Amino acid sequence: MISLQKPIDNNQVERDHRMMKTHRKVSGCFRSKKGTDYFACCRGYISTLKKNKRNVLEGISLVFRGKPFIPNQA
């Protein structure tokens, strides 16, 4: 039996890095270390929301209300 829920290559790390490469190609570079850190933090949080099948907009809204989504640690 084949599970269609898992990606064929199952290489999540590669997909997570794709956004960083796309941003670098579009803008050329990050302007500062602080900007890089903010971008990575936001992308990491959004990625975590998606991996936990959470609504991204609702998750961002929770951050602004001071109650960010924190996944259960297995």
PDB file of N, CA, C, O and CB in Angstrom:
ATOM      1  N   MET A   1       0.841  -1.173   0.000  1.00  0.00           N
ATOM      2  CA  MET A   1       0.000   0.000   0.000  1.00  0.00           C
ATOM      3  C   MET A   1       0.893   1.245   0.000  1.00  0.00           C
ATOM      4  O   MET A   1       1.900   1.294   0.707  1.00  0.00           O
ATOM      5  CB  MET A   1      -0.961  -0.007   1.221  1.00  0.00           C
ATOM      6  N   ILE A   2       0.522   2.232  -0.785  1.00  0.00           N
ATOM      7  CA  ILE A   2       1.289   3.467  -0.888  1.00  0.00           C
ATOM      8  C   ILE A   2       0.531   4.581  -0.183  1.00  0.00           C
ATOM      9  O   ILE A   2      -0.663   4.771  -0.415  1.00  0.00           O
ATOM     10  CB  ILE A   2       1.560   3.836  -2.372  1.00  0.00           C
ATOM     11  N   SER A   3       1.226   5.320   0.682  1.00  0.00           N
ATOM     12  CA  SER A   3       0.621   6.454   1.364  1.00  0.00           C
ATOM     13  C   SER A   3       0.788   7.702   0.502  1.00  0.00           C
ATOM     14  O   SER A   3       1.912   8.087   0.181  1.00  0.00           O
ATOM     15  CB  SER A   3       1.254   6.661   2.768  1.00  0.00           C
ATOM     16  N   LEU A   4      -0.306   8.327   0.131  1.00  0.00           N
ATOM     17  CA  LEU A   4      -0.248   9.538  -0.683  1.00  0.00           C
ATOM     18  C   LEU A   4      -0.072  10.791   0.165  1.00  0.00           C
ATOM     19  O   LEU A   4       0.048  11.889  -0.380  1.00  0.00           O
ATOM     20  CB  LEU A   4      -1.502   9.659  -1.521  1.00  0.00           C
ATOM     21  N   GLN A   5      -0.056  10.649   1.486  1.00  0.00           N
ATOM     22  CA  GLN A   5       0.102  11.800   2.366  1.00  0.00           C
ATOM     23  C   GLN A   5       1.557  12.213   2.503  1.00  0.00           C
ATOM     24  O   GLN A   5       1.838  13.367   2.826  1.00  0.00           O
ATOM     25  CB  GLN A   5      -0.475  11.497   3.730  1.00  0.00           C
ATOM     26  N   LYS A   6       2.474  11.310   2.268  1.00  0.00           N
ATOM     27  CA  LYS A   6       3.893  11.631   2.387  1.00  0.00           C
ATOM     28  C   LYS A   6       4.449  12.002   1.024  1.00  0.00           C
ATOM     29  O   LYS A   6       4.079  11.405   0.013  1.00  0.00           O
ATOM     30  CB  LYS A   6       4.679  10.446   2.988  1.00  0.00           C
ATOM     31  N   PRO A   7       5.348  12.997   0.994  1.00  0.00           N
ATOM     32  CA  PRO A   7       5.983  13.333  -0.283  1.00  0.00           C
ATOM     33  C   PRO A   7       6.797  12.153  -0.802  1.00  0.00           C
ATOM     34  O   PRO A   7       7.274  11.330  -0.021  1.00  0.00           O
ATOM     35  CB  PRO A   7       6.884  14.574  -0.131  1.00  0.00           C
ATOM     36  N   ILE A   8       6.952  12.072  -2.108  1.00  0.00           N
ATOM     37  CA  ILE A   8       7.668  10.955  -2.714  1.00  0.00           C
ATOM     38  C   ILE A   8       9.116  10.903  -2.246  1.00  0.00           C
ATOM     39  O   ILE A   8       9.626   9.831  -1.920  1.00  0.00           O
ATOM     40  CB  ILE A   8       7.616  11.055  -4.234  1.00  0.00           C
ATOM     41  N   ASP A   9       9.787  12.066  -2.211  1.00  0.00           N
ATOM     42  CA  ASP A   9      11.199  12.058  -1.825  1.00  0.00           C
ATOM     43  C   ASP A   9      11.384  12.185  -0.310  1.00  0.00           C
ATOM     44  O   ASP A   9      12.447  11.836   0.203  1.00  0.00           O
ATOM     45  CB  ASP A   9      11.937  13.191  -2.529  1.00  0.00           C
ATOM     46  N   ASN A  10      10.379  12.674   0.414  1.00  0.00           N
ATOM     47  CA  ASN A  10      10.409  12.774   1.864  1.00  0.00           C
ATOM     48  C   ASN A  10      11.604  13.590   2.359  1.00  0.00           C
ATOM     49  O   ASN A  10      12.167  13.280   3.408  1.00  0.00           O
ATOM     50  CB  ASN A  10      10.440  11.389   2.475  1.00  0.00           C
ATOM     51  N   ASN A  11      11.994  14.618   1.625  1.00  0.00           N
ATOM     52  CA  ASN A  11      13.134  15.438   2.002  1.00  0.00           C
ATOM     53  C   ASN A  11      12.644  16.804   2.473  1.00  0.00           C
ATOM     54  O   ASN A  11      12.722  17.785   1.733  1.00  0.00           O
ATOM     55  CB  ASN A  11      14.122  15.585   0.820  1.00  0.00           C
ATOM     56  N   GLN A  12      12.142  16.865   3.693  1.00  0.00           N
ATOM     57  CA  GLN A  12      11.558  18.084   4.246  1.00  0.00           C
ATOM     58  C   GLN A  12      12.585  19.203   4.393  1.00  0.00           C
ATOM     59  O   GLN A  12      12.259  20.369   4.174  1.00  0.00           O
ATOM     60  CB  GLN A  12      10.927  17.790   5.590  1.00  0.00           C
ATOM     61  N   VAL A  13      13.798  18.870   4.753  1.00  0.00           N
ATOM     62  CA  VAL A  13      14.835  19.889   4.930  1.00  0.00           C
ATOM     63  C   VAL A  13      15.069  20.652   3.633  1.00  0.00           C
ATOM     64  O   VAL A  13      15.198  21.876   3.637  1.00  0.00           O
ATOM     65  CB  VAL A  13      16.146  19.248   5.409  1.00  0.00           C
ATOM     66  N   GLU A  14      15.123  19.929   2.539  1.00  0.00           N
ATOM     67  CA  GLU A  14      15.337  20.569   1.238  1.00  0.00           C
ATOM     68  C   GLU A  14      14.208  21.539   0.912  1.00  0.00           C
ATOM     69  O   GLU A  14      14.454  22.634   0.407  1.00  0.00           O
ATOM     70  CB  GLU A  14      15.456  19.510   0.134  1.00  0.00           C
ATOM     71  N   ARG A  15      12.979  21.143   1.198  1.00  0.00           N
ATOM     72  CA  ARG A  15      11.845  22.023   0.935  1.00  0.00           C
ATOM     73  C   ARG A  15      11.860  23.239   1.854  1.00  0.00           C
ATOM     74  O   ARG A  15      11.488  24.335   1.433  1.00  0.00           O
ATOM     75  CB  ARG A  15      10.536  21.261   1.099  1.00  0.00           C
ATOM     76  N   ASP A  16      12.281  23.061   3.098  1.00  0.00           N
ATOM     77  CA  ASP A  16      12.345  24.185   4.035  1.00  0.00           C
ATOM     78  C   ASP A  16      13.381  25.217   3.601  1.00  0.00           C
ATOM     79  O   ASP A  16      13.187  26.414   3.816  1.00  0.00           O
ATOM     80  CB  ASP A  16      12.671  23.684   5.443  1.00  0.00           C
ATOM     81  N   HIS A  17      14.459  24.778   3.004  1.00  0.00           N
ATOM     82  CA  HIS A  17      15.513  25.706   2.567  1.00  0.00           C
ATOM     83  C   HIS A  17      15.152  26.419   1.268  1.00  0.00           C
ATOM     84  O   HIS A  17      15.737  27.452   0.943  1.00  0.00           O
ATOM     85  CB  HIS A  17      16.827  24.958   2.387  1.00  0.00           C
ATOM     86  N   ARG A  18      14.212  25.885   0.543  1.00  0.00           N
ATOM     87  CA  ARG A  18      13.845  26.469  -0.747  1.00  0.00           C
ATOM     88  C   ARG A  18      13.403  27.924  -0.601  1.00  0.00           C
ATOM     89  O   ARG A  18      13.742  28.752  -1.447  1.00  0.00           O
ATOM     90  CB  ARG A  18      12.732  25.652  -1.398  1.00  0.00           C
ATOM     91  N   MET A  19      12.657  28.253   0.449  1.00  0.00           N
ATOM     92  CA  MET A  19      12.181  29.620   0.631  1.00  0.00           C
ATOM     93  C   MET A  19      13.336  30.591   0.848  1.00  0.00           C
ATOM     94  O   MET A  19      13.300  31.715   0.347  1.00  0.00           O
ATOM     95  CB  MET A  19      11.217  29.687   1.807  1.00  0.00           C
ATOM     96  N   MET A  20      14.352  30.173   1.583  1.00  0.00           N
ATOM     97  CA  MET A  20      15.514  31.033   1.798  1.00  0.00           C
ATOM     98  C   MET A  20      16.207  31.314   0.468  1.00  0.00           C
ATOM     99  O   MET A  20      16.609  32.447   0.206  1.00  0.00           O
ATOM    100  CB  MET A  20      16.501  30.382   2.796  1.00  0.00           C
ATOM    101  N   LYS A  21      16.349  30.299  -0.363  1.00  0.00           N
ATOM    102  CA  LYS A  21      16.989  30.480  -1.666  1.00  0.00           C
ATOM    103  C   LYS A  21      16.148  31.388  -2.559  1.00  0.00           C
ATOM    104  O   LYS A  21      16.695  32.229  -3.272  1.00  0.00           O
ATOM    105  CB  LYS A  21      17.211  29.120  -2.349  1.00  0.00           C
ATOM    106  N   THR A  22      14.837  31.228  -2.528  1.00  0.00           N
ATOM    107  CA  THR A  22      13.959  32.068  -3.337  1.00  0.00           C
ATOM    108  C   THR A  22      14.079  33.524  -2.915  1.00  0.00           C
ATOM    109  O   THR A  22      14.168  34.411  -3.764  1.00  0.00           O
ATOM    110  CB  THR A  22      12.502  31.598  -3.221  1.00  0.00           C
ATOM    111  N   HIS A  23      14.083  33.777  -1.615  1.00  0.00           N
ATOM    112  CA  HIS A  23      14.218  35.150  -1.125  1.00  0.00           C
ATOM    113  C   HIS A  23      15.552  35.743  -1.557  1.00  0.00           C
ATOM    114  O   HIS A  23      15.613  36.903  -1.964  1.00  0.00           O
ATOM    115  CB  HIS A  23      14.088  35.195   0.406  1.00  0.00           C
ATOM    116  N   ARG A  24      16.594  34.974  -1.473  1.00  0.00           N
ATOM    117  CA  ARG A  24      17.928  35.444  -1.849  1.00  0.00           C
ATOM    118  C   ARG A  24      17.980  35.781  -3.342  1.00  0.00           C
ATOM    119  O   ARG A  24      18.591  36.776  -3.733  1.00  0.00           O
ATOM    120  CB  ARG A  24      18.991  34.380  -1.503  1.00  0.00           C
ATOM    121  N   LYS A  25      17.339  34.950  -4.176  1.00  0.00           N
ATOM    122  CA  LYS A  25      17.335  35.201  -5.620  1.00  0.00           C
ATOM    123  C   LYS A  25      16.572  36.480  -5.956  1.00  0.00           C
ATOM    124  O   LYS A  25      16.996  37.243  -6.824  1.00  0.00           O
ATOM    125  CB  LYS A  25      16.719  34.011  -6.366  1.00  0.00           C
ATOM    126  N   VAL A  26      15.460  36.718  -5.282  1.00  0.00           N
ATOM    127  CA  VAL A  26      14.624  37.874  -5.587  1.00  0.00           C
ATOM    128  C   VAL A  26      15.277  39.169  -5.117  1.00  0.00           C
ATOM    129  O   VAL A  26      15.367  40.129  -5.882  1.00  0.00           O
ATOM    130  CB  VAL A  26      13.250  37.718  -4.944  1.00  0.00           C
ATOM    131  N   SER A  27      15.730  39.205  -3.873  1.00  0.00           N
ATOM    132  CA  SER A  27      16.252  40.456  -3.317  1.00  0.00           C
ATOM    133  C   SER A  27      17.756  40.604  -3.495  1.00  0.00           C
ATOM    134  O   SER A  27      18.283  41.707  -3.348  1.00  0.00           O
ATOM    135  CB  SER A  27      15.914  40.544  -1.853  1.00  0.00           C
ATOM    136  N   GLY A  28      18.441  39.543  -3.802  1.00  0.00           N
ATOM    137  CA  GLY A  28      19.898  39.599  -3.943  1.00  0.00           C
ATOM    138  C   GLY A  28      20.603  39.231  -2.658  1.00  0.00           C
ATOM    139  O   GLY A  28      21.606  38.518  -2.673  1.00  0.00           O
ATOM    140  N   CYS A  29      20.080  39.715  -1.544  1.00  0.00           N
ATOM    141  CA  CYS A  29      20.683  39.401  -0.243  1.00  0.00           C
ATOM    142  C   CYS A  29      19.808  39.985   0.859  1.00  0.00           C
ATOM    143  O   CYS A  29      18.852  40.714   0.592  1.00  0.00           O
ATOM    144  CB  CYS A  29      22.144  39.957  -0.144  1.00  0.00           C
ATOM    145  N   PHE A  30      20.143  39.659   2.075  1.00  0.00           N
ATOM    146  CA  PHE A  30      19.495  40.294   3.211  1.00  0.00           C
ATOM    147  C   PHE A  30      20.272  41.563   3.533  1.00  0.00           C
ATOM    148  O   PHE A  30      21.487  41.609   3.337  1.00  0.00           O
ATOM    149  CB  PHE A  30      19.428  39.333   4.450  1.00  0.00           C
ATOM    150  N   ARG A  31      19.603  42.575   4.014  1.00  0.00           N
ATOM    151  CA  ARG A  31      20.261  43.854   4.288  1.00  0.00           C
ATOM    152  C   ARG A  31      21.072  43.831   5.578  1.00  0.00           C
ATOM    153  O   ARG A  31      22.067  44.546   5.700  1.00  0.00           O
ATOM    154  CB  ARG A  31      19.230  44.958   4.361  1.00  0.00           C
ATOM    155  N   SER A  32      20.655  43.018   6.536  1.00  0.00           N
ATOM    156  CA  SER A  32      21.372  42.972   7.812  1.00  0.00           C
ATOM    157  C   SER A  32      21.189  41.607   8.462  1.00  0.00           C
ATOM    158  O   SER A  32      20.327  40.826   8.060  1.00  0.00           O
ATOM    159  CB  SER A  32      20.881  44.092   8.761  1.00  0.00           C
ATOM    160  N   LYS A  33      22.000  41.333   9.456  1.00  0.00           N
ATOM    161  CA  LYS A  33      21.885  40.089  10.228  1.00  0.00           C
ATOM    162  C   LYS A  33      20.535  40.053  10.937  1.00  0.00           C
ATOM    163  O   LYS A  33      19.897  39.004  11.027  1.00  0.00           O
ATOM    164  CB  LYS A  33      23.047  39.961  11.260  1.00  0.00           C
ATOM    165  N   LYS A  34      20.110  41.202  11.437  1.00  0.00           N
ATOM    166  CA  LYS A  34      18.830  41.287  12.136  1.00  0.00           C
ATOM    167  C   LYS A  34      17.673  40.927  11.192  1.00  0.00           C
ATOM    168  O   LYS A  34      16.749  40.214  11.584  1.00  0.00           O
ATOM    169  CB  LYS A  34      18.629  42.706  12.718  1.00  0.00           C
ATOM    170  N   GLY A  35      17.728  41.420   9.956  1.00  0.00           N
ATOM    171  CA  GLY A  35      16.703  41.100   8.962  1.00  0.00           C
ATOM    172  C   GLY A  35      16.683  39.620   8.632  1.00  0.00           C
ATOM    173  O   GLY A  35      15.620  39.022   8.463  1.00  0.00           O
ATOM    174  N   THR A  36      17.869  39.037   8.542  1.00  0.00           N
ATOM    175  CA  THR A  36      17.980  37.602   8.287  1.00  0.00           C
ATOM    176  C   THR A  36      17.340  36.808   9.418  1.00  0.00           C
ATOM    177  O   THR A  36      16.606  35.849   9.181  1.00  0.00           O
ATOM    178  CB  THR A  36      19.454  37.194   8.119  1.00  0.00           C
ATOM    179  N   ASP A  37      17.626  37.217  10.648  1.00  0.00           N
ATOM    180  CA  ASP A  37      17.067  36.527  11.813  1.00  0.00           C
ATOM    181  C   ASP A  37      15.544  36.642  11.860  1.00  0.00           C
ATOM    182  O   ASP A  37      14.858  35.660  12.146  1.00  0.00           O
ATOM    183  CB  ASP A  37      17.670  37.092  13.098  1.00  0.00           C
ATOM    184  N   TYR A  38      15.009  37.839  11.580  1.00  0.00           N
ATOM    185  CA  TYR A  38      13.556  38.026  11.567  1.00  0.00           C
ATOM    186  C   TYR A  38      12.901  37.154  10.500  1.00  0.00           C
ATOM    187  O   TYR A  38      11.884  36.509  10.752  1.00  0.00           O
ATOM    188  CB  TYR A  38      13.207  39.502  11.327  1.00  0.00           C
ATOM    189  N   PHE A  39      13.492  37.140   9.310  1.00  0.00           N
ATOM    190  CA  PHE A  39      12.948  36.347   8.212  1.00  0.00           C
ATOM    191  C   PHE A  39      12.940  34.864   8.581  1.00  0.00           C
ATOM    192  O   PHE A  39      11.938  34.178   8.384  1.00  0.00           O
ATOM    193  CB  PHE A  39      13.763  36.576   6.922  1.00  0.00           C
ATOM    194  N   ALA A  40      14.056  34.374   9.115  1.00  0.00           N
ATOM    195  CA  ALA A  40      14.158  32.959   9.482  1.00  0.00           C
ATOM    196  C   ALA A  40      13.166  32.602  10.586  1.00  0.00           C
ATOM    197  O   ALA A  40      12.561  31.530  10.559  1.00  0.00           O
ATOM    198  CB  ALA A  40      15.587  32.627   9.933  1.00  0.00           C
ATOM    199  N   CYS A  41      13.002  33.489  11.544  1.00  0.00           N
ATOM    200  CA  CYS A  41      12.070  33.245  12.647  1.00  0.00           C
ATOM    201  C   CYS A  41      10.634  33.152  12.123  1.00  0.00           C
ATOM    202  O   CYS A  41       9.895  32.233  12.475  1.00  0.00           O
ATOM    203  CB  CYS A  41      12.183  34.364  13.711  1.00  0.00           C
ATOM    204  N   CYS A  42      10.254  34.105  11.285  1.00  0.00           N
ATOM    205  CA  CYS A  42       8.894  34.105  10.720  1.00  0.00           C
ATOM    206  C   CYS A  42       8.652  32.878   9.852  1.00  0.00           C
ATOM    207  O   CYS A  42       7.613  32.229   9.970  1.00  0.00           O
ATOM    208  CB  CYS A  42       8.656  35.377   9.897  1.00  0.00           C
ATOM    209  N   ARG A  43       9.598  32.559   8.984  1.00  0.00           N
ATOM    210  CA  ARG A  43       9.444  31.398   8.108  1.00  0.00           C
ATOM    211  C   ARG A  43       9.403  30.101   8.916  1.00  0.00           C
ATOM    212  O   ARG A  43       8.643  29.189   8.591  1.00  0.00           O
ATOM    213  CB  ARG A  43      10.586  31.347   7.085  1.00  0.00           C
ATOM    214  N   GLY A  44      10.212  30.022   9.957  1.00  0.00           N
ATOM    215  CA  GLY A  44      10.212  28.833  10.802  1.00  0.00           C
ATOM    216  C   GLY A  44       8.880  28.637  11.504  1.00  0.00           C
ATOM    217  O   GLY A  44       8.373  27.519  11.597  1.00  0.00           O
ATOM    218  N   TYR A  45       8.314  29.741  12.002  1.00  0.00           N
ATOM    219  CA  TYR A  45       7.023  29.675  12.685  1.00  0.00           C
ATOM    220  C   TYR A  45       5.918  29.249  11.711  1.00  0.00           C
ATOM    221  O   TYR A  45       5.092  28.397  12.038  1.00  0.00           O
ATOM    222  CB  TYR A  45       6.680  31.040  13.322  1.00  0.00           C
ATOM    223  N   ILE A  46       5.910  29.843  10.522  1.00  0.00           N
ATOM    224  CA  ILE A  46       4.909  29.488   9.512  1.00  0.00           C
ATOM    225  C   ILE A  46       5.064  28.028   9.090  1.00  0.00           C
ATOM    226  O   ILE A  46       4.071  27.321   8.915  1.00  0.00           O
ATOM    227  CB  ILE A  46       5.029  30.413   8.282  1.00  0.00           C
ATOM    228  N   SER A  47       6.298  27.582   8.930  1.00  0.00           N
ATOM    229  CA  SER A  47       6.553  26.187   8.573  1.00  0.00           C
ATOM    230  C   SER A  47       6.038  25.245   9.663  1.00  0.00           C
ATOM    231  O   SER A  47       5.458  24.201   9.366  1.00  0.00           O
ATOM    232  CB  SER A  47       8.057  25.960   8.340  1.00  0.00           C
ATOM    233  N   THR A  48       6.254  25.619  10.917  1.00  0.00           N
ATOM    234  CA  THR A  48       5.775  24.808  12.039  1.00  0.00           C
ATOM    235  C   THR A  48       4.255  24.737  12.041  1.00  0.00           C
ATOM    236  O   THR A  48       3.680  23.674  12.273  1.00  0.00           O
ATOM    237  CB  THR A  48       6.280  25.378  13.374  1.00  0.00           C
ATOM    238  N   LEU A  49       3.605  25.867  11.784  1.00  0.00           N
ATOM    239  CA  LEU A  49       2.142  25.873  11.720  1.00  0.00           C
ATOM    240  C   LEU A  49       1.643  24.918  10.642  1.00  0.00           C
ATOM    241  O   LEU A  49       0.728  24.128  10.877  1.00  0.00           O
ATOM    242  CB  LEU A  49       1.619  27.293  11.450  1.00  0.00           C
ATOM    243  N   LYS A  50       2.248  24.994   9.462  1.00  0.00           N
ATOM    244  CA  LYS A  50       1.826  24.136   8.351  1.00  0.00           C
ATOM    245  C   LYS A  50       2.056  22.662   8.654  1.00  0.00           C
ATOM    246  O   LYS A  50       1.206  21.827   8.345  1.00  0.00           O
ATOM    247  CB  LYS A  50       2.567  24.521   7.078  1.00  0.00           C
ATOM    248  N   LYS A  51       3.197  22.333   9.254  1.00  0.00           N
ATOM    249  CA  LYS A  51       3.506  20.933   9.568  1.00  0.00           C
ATOM    250  C   LYS A  51       2.545  20.364  10.607  1.00  0.00           C
ATOM    251  O   LYS A  51       2.318  19.155  10.660  1.00  0.00           O
ATOM    252  CB  LYS A  51       4.944  20.808  10.072  1.00  0.00           C
ATOM    253  N   ASN A  52       1.978  21.256  11.440  1.00  0.00           N
ATOM    254  CA  ASN A  52       1.022  20.826  12.454  1.00  0.00           C
ATOM    255  C   ASN A  52      -0.422  21.034  12.005  1.00  0.00           C
ATOM    256  O   ASN A  52      -1.357  20.973  12.803  1.00  0.00           O
ATOM    257  CB  ASN A  52       1.271  21.572  13.751  1.00  0.00           C
ATOM    258  N   LYS A  53      -0.579  21.288  10.678  1.00  0.00           N
ATOM    259  CA  LYS A  53      -1.908  21.442  10.076  1.00  0.00           C
ATOM    260  C   LYS A  53      -2.731  22.530  10.768  1.00  0.00           C
ATOM    261  O   LYS A  53      -3.927  22.366  11.010  1.00  0.00           O
ATOM    262  CB  LYS A  53      -2.662  20.117  10.127  1.00  0.00           C
ATOM    263  N   ARG A  54      -2.066  23.641  11.079  1.00  0.00           N
ATOM    264  CA  ARG A  54      -2.731  24.786  11.700  1.00  0.00           C
ATOM    265  C   ARG A  54      -2.948  25.873  10.655  1.00  0.00           C
ATOM    266  O   ARG A  54      -2.207  25.946   9.675  1.00  0.00           O
ATOM    267  CB  ARG A  54      -1.901  25.332  12.894  1.00  0.00           C
ATOM    268  N   ASN A  55      -3.943  26.705  10.852  1.00  0.00           N
ATOM    269  CA  ASN A  55      -4.221  27.826   9.965  1.00  0.00           C
ATOM    270  C   ASN A  55      -3.142  28.890  10.174  1.00  0.00           C
ATOM    271  O   ASN A  55      -2.941  29.359  11.294  1.00  0.00           O
ATOM    272  CB  ASN A  55      -5.648  28.411  10.226  1.00  0.00           C
ATOM    273  N   VAL A  56      -2.455  29.269   9.108  1.00  0.00           N
ATOM    274  CA  VAL A  56      -1.331  30.205   9.210  1.00  0.00           C
ATOM    275  C   VAL A  56      -1.804  31.577   9.678  1.00  0.00           C
ATOM    276  O   VAL A  56      -1.180  32.176  10.555  1.00  0.00           O
ATOM    277  CB  VAL A  56      -0.612  30.330   7.858  1.00  0.00           C
ATOM    278  N   LEU A  57      -2.886  32.079   9.112  1.00  0.00           N
ATOM    279  CA  LEU A  57      -3.387  33.398   9.496  1.00  0.00           C
ATOM    280  C   LEU A  57      -3.785  33.429  10.968  1.00  0.00           C
ATOM    281  O   LEU A  57      -3.492  34.392  11.677  1.00  0.00           O
ATOM    282  CB  LEU A  57      -4.582  33.789   8.620  1.00  0.00           C
ATOM    283  N   GLU A  58      -4.445  32.386  11.419  1.00  0.00           N
ATOM    284  CA  GLU A  58      -4.827  32.298  12.834  1.00  0.00           C
ATOM    285  C   GLU A  58      -3.586  32.208  13.721  1.00  0.00           C
ATOM    286  O   GLU A  58      -3.544  32.809  14.794  1.00  0.00           O
ATOM    287  CB  GLU A  58      -5.744  31.077  13.075  1.00  0.00           C
ATOM    288  N   GLY A  59      -2.583  31.463  13.277  1.00  0.00           N
ATOM    289  CA  GLY A  59      -1.340  31.341  14.041  1.00  0.00           C
ATOM    290  C   GLY A  59      -0.621  32.666  14.183  1.00  0.00           C
ATOM    291  O   GLY A  59      -0.100  32.981  15.253  1.00  0.00           O
ATOM    292  N   ILE A  60      -0.587  33.450  13.107  1.00  0.00           N
ATOM    293  CA  ILE A  60       0.047  34.773  13.168  1.00  0.00           C
ATOM    294  C   ILE A  60      -0.761  35.697  14.070  1.00  0.00           C
ATOM    295  O   ILE A  60      -0.196  36.494  14.819  1.00  0.00           O
ATOM    296  CB  ILE A  60       0.181  35.387  11.750  1.00  0.00           C
ATOM    297  N   SER A  61      -2.076  35.588  13.996  1.00  0.00           N
ATOM    298  CA  SER A  61      -2.945  36.379  14.863  1.00  0.00           C
ATOM    299  C   SER A  61      -2.673  36.069  16.337  1.00  0.00           C
ATOM    300  O   SER A  61      -2.673  36.970  17.175  1.00  0.00           O
ATOM    301  CB  SER A  61      -4.423  36.113  14.528  1.00  0.00           C
ATOM    302  N   LEU A  62      -2.443  34.798  16.647  1.00  0.00           N
ATOM    303  CA  LEU A  62      -2.127  34.409  18.024  1.00  0.00           C
ATOM    304  C   LEU A  62      -0.831  35.052  18.509  1.00  0.00           C
ATOM    305  O   LEU A  62      -0.715  35.410  19.681  1.00  0.00           O
ATOM    306  CB  LEU A  62      -2.023  32.889  18.133  1.00  0.00           C
ATOM    307  N   VAL A  63       0.137  35.198  17.618  1.00  0.00           N
ATOM    308  CA  VAL A  63       1.407  35.838  17.985  1.00  0.00           C
ATOM    309  C   VAL A  63       1.158  37.271  18.429  1.00  0.00           C
ATOM    310  O   VAL A  63       1.699  37.710  19.444  1.00  0.00           O
ATOM    311  CB  VAL A  63       2.403  35.809  16.802  1.00  0.00           C
ATOM    312  N   PHE A  64       0.343  38.002  17.673  1.00  0.00           N
ATOM    313  CA  PHE A  64       0.077  39.400  18.005  1.00  0.00           C
ATOM    314  C   PHE A  64      -0.771  39.557  19.260  1.00  0.00           C
ATOM    315  O   PHE A  64      -0.792  40.627  19.869  1.00  0.00           O
ATOM    316  CB  PHE A  64      -0.608  40.079  16.849  1.00  0.00           C
ATOM    317  N   ARG A  65      -1.469  38.495  19.646  1.00  0.00           N
ATOM    318  CA  ARG A  65      -2.232  38.514  20.891  1.00  0.00           C
ATOM    319  C   ARG A  65      -1.408  38.002  22.070  1.00  0.00           C
ATOM    320  O   ARG A  65      -1.901  37.919  23.194  1.00  0.00           O
ATOM    321  CB  ARG A  65      -3.495  37.680  20.743  1.00  0.00           C
ATOM    322  N   GLY A  66      -0.153  37.661  21.801  1.00  0.00           N
ATOM    323  CA  GLY A  66       0.736  37.195  22.869  1.00  0.00           C
ATOM    324  C   GLY A  66       0.548  35.745  23.257  1.00  0.00           C
ATOM    325  O   GLY A  66       0.982  35.332  24.333  1.00  0.00           O
ATOM    326  N   LYS A  67      -0.095  34.958  22.394  1.00  0.00           N
ATOM    327  CA  LYS A  67      -0.348  33.546  22.681  1.00  0.00           C
ATOM    328  C   LYS A  67       0.067  32.693  21.486  1.00  0.00           C
ATOM    329  O   LYS A  67      -0.786  32.053  20.871  1.00  0.00           O
ATOM    330  CB  LYS A  67      -1.842  33.312  23.024  1.00  0.00           C
ATOM    331  N   PRO A  68       1.353  32.667  21.141  1.00  0.00           N
ATOM    332  CA  PRO A  68       1.776  31.919  19.950  1.00  0.00           C
ATOM    333  C   PRO A  68       1.541  30.420  20.105  1.00  0.00           C
ATOM    334  O   PRO A  68       1.554  29.877  21.210  1.00  0.00           O
ATOM    335  CB  PRO A  68       3.251  32.180  19.661  1.00  0.00           C
ATOM    336  N   PHE A  69       1.326  29.774  18.970  1.00  0.00           N
ATOM    337  CA  PHE A  69       1.169  28.319  18.947  1.00  0.00           C
ATOM    338  C   PHE A  69       2.515  27.677  19.251  1.00  0.00           C
ATOM    339  O   PHE A  69       3.520  27.980  18.608  1.00  0.00           O
ATOM    340  CB  PHE A  69       0.618  27.828  17.570  1.00  0.00           C
ATOM    341  N   ILE A  70       2.522  26.795  20.232  1.00  0.00           N
ATOM    342  CA  ILE A  70       3.726  26.038  20.569  1.00  0.00           C
ATOM    343  C   ILE A  70       3.348  24.565  20.479  1.00  0.00           C
ATOM    344  O   ILE A  70       2.514  24.094  21.252  1.00  0.00           O
ATOM    345  CB  ILE A  70       4.283  26.415  22.010  1.00  0.00           C
ATOM    346  N   PRO A  71       3.951  23.829  19.543  1.00  0.00           N
ATOM    347  CA  PRO A  71       3.572  22.424  19.355  1.00  0.00           C
ATOM    348  C   PRO A  71       3.979  21.562  20.544  1.00  0.00           C
ATOM    349  O   PRO A  71       4.929  21.872  21.264  1.00  0.00           O
ATOM    350  CB  PRO A  71       4.205  21.875  18.082  1.00  0.00           C
ATOM    351  N   ASN A  72       3.240  20.477  20.731  1.00  0.00           N
ATOM    352  CA  ASN A  72       3.602  19.503  21.762  1.00  0.00           C
ATOM    353  C   ASN A  72       4.901  18.824  21.375  1.00  0.00           C
ATOM    354  O   ASN A  72       5.109  18.483  20.210  1.00  0.00           O
ATOM    355  CB  ASN A  72       2.477  18.455  21.964  1.00  0.00           C
ATOM    356  N   GLN A  73       5.767  18.630  22.344  1.00  0.00           N
ATOM    357  CA  GLN A  73       7.026  17.944  22.061  1.00  0.00           C
ATOM    358  C   GLN A  73       6.825  16.457  22.261  1.00  0.00           C
ATOM    359  O   GLN A  73       6.371  16.010  23.314  1.00  0.00           O
ATOM    360  CB  GLN A  73       8.175  18.473  22.964  1.00  0.00           C
ATOM    361  N   ALA A  74       7.168  15.702  21.240  1.00  0.00           N
ATOM    362  CA  ALA A  74       6.969  14.250  21.298  1.00  0.00           C
ATOM    363  C   ALA A  74       8.121  13.566  21.975  1.00  0.00           C
ATOM    364  O   ALA A  74       8.120  12.343  22.110  1.00  0.00           O
ATOM    365  CB  ALA A  74       6.783  13.678  19.910  1.00  0.00           C
TER     366      ALA A  74
END
